[in-house]
Amino acid sequence: MLLDSAAGIIAREGVAELSLEQVGQEAGVSKSLVYKHFNSTLDLMKELLDRELKNLRRRQIAAADRANTIEELVQNTTHVYLSYIEERGLIIERLQAEPRVSELHDPTDFGRGGAVDYLADILARHYGMPLDLARAATDVSFGLPSAAGHYLLTHNMPREELEDLTVSMILGSITKFHSDYLVRRQKLERPVSTSKHKEH
């Protein structure tokens, strides 16, 4: 309840206006009760950011689990990400703009290692590529939804259109990686010679 109240204040008025007293008033509880849970506004903001990013990551993993194809995987996770940023992105962005609140740089950083490993394993098995390359490709592609989320918050572009664009870019990069990069690095298979050629 206190975190929800803080989120509402930050969305309306910004981080600078946040105080534990105001959070208590918004939530309809005493100041002492707020202090029982949080020592400072900094602690409260860190807890709020942690909650927001955990919720986002949980939704993305659930969306990935519902996918039956690579296209659905990319569409589902991108849709969840951009929908969440459209709904809660202003709160996340304002919290992350405060250097003391977060050491994270963007929402995709939170729990990134586990998510990258999960998705890279799917890509590696689906495309028959080495896991280390699938992990690198997945990790790099995480930057696209983050950039799209920032664009969504700062430009007047419909989310659905930006979502389609982002999905196309991610799928295009995966397809290109599989068909081009891996093929170019594939070892040449030379015919086995039974006799050595003699030079004349």
Secondary structure, 3 states (H helix, E strand, C coil): CHHHHHHHHHHHHCHHHCCHHHHHHHHCCCHHHHHHHCCCHHHHHHHHHHHHHHHHHHHHHHHHHCCCCHHHHHHHHHHHHHHHHHHHHHHHHHHHCCCCCCCCCCHHHCCHHHHHHHHHHHHHHHHCCCHHHHHHHHHHHCHHHHHHHHHHHHCCCCHHHHHHHHHHHHHHHHHHHHHHHHHHHCCCCCCCCCCCCCCC
